[in-house]
Amino acid sequence: MSAALLSPDLLPANLSHPGRELAACQQLIGRFAEAHRQSGRKMAALQEELQTQKEHSQRLKKELSDACQRDLQEEVAHTGLIENGAEEL
């Protein structure tokens, strides 16, 4: 980050040569701002991934529930046939 974060217009008039301290502070602030932007992007990506994983989990739960329901219905139908004397299929 080579661009100055503080406009020269904002510097005090008696500060003709800001010096290394100001440059170091601007560099520190620039690095912090970049780290903040990167962490925001990473957080957004992780939230998107989390949402995708939640949706996938919901689909798997629905699929398992549907399979269990089908299995139960088949078992009930088979049990009903046995009770009615239709054991042979």
Backbone bond lengths (Angstrom), bond angles and torsions (degrees), N, CA, C in turn:
res aa  C-N    CA-C-N  psi(-1)  N-CA   C-N-CA  omega(-1)  CA-C   N-CA-C  phi
1 M - - - 1.439 - - 1.520 106.76 -
2 S 1.310 116.26 98.23 1.447 120.04 -175.36 1.526 112.63 -94.15
3 A 1.304 117.61 -21.71 1.460 120.53 -178.48 1.520 109.94 -72.17
4 A 1.325 114.57 140.57 1.463 119.74 178.88 1.513 109.49 -71.08
5 L 1.321 115.78 137.78 1.455 120.58 179.29 1.518 111.65 -84.17
6 L 1.315 116.42 -22.56 1.456 121.52 -177.25 1.514 108.37 -109.71
7 S 1.296 116.88 121.77 1.457 121.67 179.99 1.524 109.97 -64.51
8 P 1.316 116.93 139.95 1.474 119.48 177.22 1.528 112.41 -58.42
9 D 1.322 117.04 -25.51 1.466 120.54 179.17 1.523 111.26 -65.75
10 L 1.310 117.64 -23.40 1.461 121.19 -177.42 1.523 113.10 -89.37
11 L 1.314 116.72 -8.62 1.459 120.16 -179.69 1.533 110.05 -74.37
12 P 1.306 118.10 145.62 1.465 120.37 176.64 1.526 110.81 -60.46
13 A 1.310 116.52 147.34 1.464 121.82 -176.86 1.520 111.56 -63.38
14 N 1.320 117.77 -33.66 1.455 119.94 -178.17 1.526 113.15 -79.08
15 L 1.307 117.54 1.08 1.462 122.23 -179.77 1.526 107.90 -104.47
16 S 1.321 115.68 84.69 1.462 119.22 -175.04 1.535 111.60 -74.64
17 H 1.322 116.07 -39.30 1.466 120.43 178.90 1.526 107.74 -123.49
18 P 1.333 116.76 103.33 1.464 120.13 -174.58 1.529 113.89 -56.42
19 G 1.282 118.67 -35.28 1.446 120.13 176.20 1.515 114.46 88.11
20 R 1.309 112.45 179.96 1.466 120.18 -175.50 1.521 112.70 -69.05
21 E 1.339 117.81 -31.58 1.462 120.43 -178.15 1.522 111.50 -61.68
22 L 1.341 115.39 -44.69 1.461 118.99 179.45 1.525 110.44 -65.84
23 A 1.312 116.58 -41.77 1.474 120.25 178.64 1.522 110.07 -62.48
24 A 1.327 117.05 -40.91 1.467 120.59 179.26 1.524 110.64 -65.84
25 C 1.332 116.72 -41.63 1.472 119.94 178.05 1.523 111.14 -63.21
26 Q 1.336 115.74 -42.91 1.461 119.13 179.02 1.520 110.71 -64.33
27 Q 1.318 116.43 -38.65 1.464 120.04 178.62 1.534 110.27 -65.39
28 L 1.325 116.71 -42.40 1.460 121.20 178.07 1.528 110.97 -61.71
29 I 1.313 116.49 -45.76 1.465 120.92 179.16 1.524 110.60 -63.54
30 G 1.324 116.06 -41.07 1.467 119.92 178.20 1.510 111.96 -61.96
31 R 1.313 116.15 -43.31 1.473 119.97 178.83 1.521 111.36 -65.94
32 F 1.326 115.86 -39.93 1.465 119.25 177.39 1.526 110.37 -62.79
33 A 1.342 115.95 -44.83 1.473 119.37 -179.61 1.525 110.82 -61.68
34 E 1.328 116.91 -40.70 1.466 120.12 178.80 1.524 110.97 -66.79
35 A 1.324 117.27 -41.76 1.469 120.39 177.38 1.524 110.54 -62.73
36 H 1.319 116.72 -37.69 1.469 121.07 178.13 1.521 110.58 -64.72
37 R 1.333 116.95 -43.57 1.476 120.38 178.01 1.525 110.80 -62.82
38 Q 1.332 115.71 -44.41 1.472 119.66 179.98 1.522 111.59 -63.42
39 S 1.322 116.42 -41.11 1.470 118.64 179.68 1.526 110.24 -66.84
40 G 1.319 117.14 -35.10 1.470 119.94 176.43 1.520 111.30 -64.02
41 R 1.332 116.19 -43.27 1.475 119.49 178.35 1.526 110.74 -64.88
42 K 1.344 116.44 -41.50 1.467 120.37 179.91 1.526 110.21 -64.55
43 M 1.330 116.44 -41.18 1.464 119.89 179.66 1.525 110.69 -63.97
44 A 1.320 116.78 -41.46 1.465 120.02 178.25 1.533 110.39 -63.04
45 A 1.325 116.80 -41.71 1.467 120.34 179.26 1.524 110.71 -64.69
46 L 1.338 117.03 -40.92 1.464 120.28 179.14 1.529 111.37 -67.23
47 Q 1.329 117.06 -37.84 1.460 119.77 177.62 1.523 110.86 -65.40
48 E 1.318 116.10 -38.96 1.467 119.94 177.25 1.528 110.41 -64.84
49 E 1.327 116.20 -42.62 1.467 120.02 178.10 1.526 110.90 -63.89
50 L 1.318 116.94 -41.04 1.461 121.15 178.25 1.530 110.54 -61.64
51 Q 1.327 116.85 -43.09 1.466 120.19 179.00 1.522 110.44 -63.19
52 T 1.317 116.51 -41.64 1.467 120.71 177.95 1.526 110.75 -61.72
53 Q 1.327 116.63 -43.19 1.464 120.60 179.25 1.531 110.92 -65.13
54 K 1.333 117.35 -39.39 1.469 120.51 177.70 1.522 110.82 -62.84
55 E 1.331 116.43 -43.42 1.463 120.11 179.44 1.523 110.26 -63.91
56 H 1.328 116.89 -41.00 1.467 120.66 178.50 1.528 110.06 -63.49
57 S 1.315 116.70 -42.90 1.467 121.32 178.66 1.526 110.52 -61.42
58 Q 1.319 116.96 -42.04 1.470 120.48 178.81 1.530 110.80 -63.14
59 R 1.348 116.24 -41.23 1.473 118.90 178.42 1.518 110.91 -63.49
60 L 1.337 117.02 -41.34 1.468 120.02 179.00 1.528 111.24 -65.26
61 K 1.323 117.42 -40.61 1.472 120.69 177.86 1.523 110.39 -62.38
62 K 1.331 117.01 -42.22 1.469 121.02 179.61 1.522 110.03 -64.58
63 E 1.328 116.04 -43.00 1.461 120.14 179.44 1.530 110.73 -62.72
64 L 1.320 117.45 -43.45 1.463 121.49 178.45 1.527 110.40 -64.74
65 S 1.309 116.73 -42.95 1.462 120.44 179.15 1.526 111.13 -62.11
66 D 1.327 115.82 -43.73 1.471 119.68 178.44 1.523 111.06 -62.31
67 A 1.337 116.88 -41.92 1.471 120.54 179.76 1.524 110.48 -65.09
68 C 1.319 117.21 -41.52 1.471 120.41 178.45 1.528 110.28 -65.01
69 Q 1.312 116.95 -39.85 1.471 120.98 179.49 1.523 110.57 -63.95
70 R 1.350 115.87 -43.42 1.469 119.28 177.90 1.525 110.72 -62.47
71 D 1.320 116.41 -43.86 1.460 121.31 179.59 1.521 110.57 -60.81
72 L 1.320 116.70 -44.03 1.458 121.25 179.18 1.527 110.97 -63.40
73 Q 1.328 116.52 -43.11 1.467 119.93 179.76 1.530 110.79 -63.97
74 E 1.325 116.61 -40.08 1.463 119.76 178.19 1.523 110.76 -65.18
75 E 1.333 115.98 -40.23 1.460 120.09 179.27 1.528 111.06 -65.49
76 V 1.323 116.52 -42.32 1.464 120.36 178.82 1.523 109.92 -65.15
77 A 1.324 117.62 -41.51 1.463 120.91 179.27 1.529 110.06 -64.65
78 H 1.311 117.04 -41.88 1.456 121.07 179.46 1.533 110.06 -66.29
79 T 1.323 117.69 -42.68 1.460 121.42 178.62 1.525 110.44 -62.85
80 G 1.313 116.34 -38.71 1.467 120.70 178.66 1.506 111.36 -64.09
81 L 1.326 117.23 -38.26 1.459 121.03 178.47 1.525 110.52 -66.56
82 I 1.325 117.34 -40.17 1.469 120.47 179.67 1.505 110.66 -65.55
83 E 1.317 117.48 -41.93 1.459 121.05 -179.01 1.518 111.85 -66.78
84 N 1.336 116.85 -27.46 1.445 120.69 -179.64 1.531 112.53 -89.27
85 G 1.331 116.85 7.44 1.457 120.40 176.02 1.505 113.76 84.97
86 A 1.306 118.50 11.21 1.470 121.50 -179.94 1.521 108.78 -103.39
87 E 1.288 117.71 59.01 1.455 122.35 -176.50 1.527 111.83 -72.16
88 E 1.295 117.41 -26.06 1.447 120.39 -176.43 1.524 108.69 -95.40
89 L 1.309 115.61 127.24 1.487 120.98 177.21 1.494 111.11 -118.92
